Amino acid sequence: MFNCQWLADEERWHRDDLRINCDDSVHALFQVIAGAFIFVYPVGIPVVFFALLRRDDRQRAEDTSKDASTKTSSFDFLRKDCASAASALLSCNEA
């Protein structure tokens, strides 16, 4: 995406595919989108997972009608003390 080279006629062309003109408006649009996702992906994905876990925690706190031990959630696998495979590798029961 950002791999352009200058040629003798003062135009920039993509190194991997010389049919792509780097000065074209479509290529410039894709450069903007790619640049935005360079920042969105590493920050946005953890923020989304954090928001999902917070929402699930708040729903659990608000729901007092059931016993906490019988509640199930789609995120319960993240809350277990020790998963069976991880307990053998990490020996988390010792900590």
Order of alpha helices (4+ residues) and beta strands (2+ residues): beta-beta-alpha-alpha-alpha
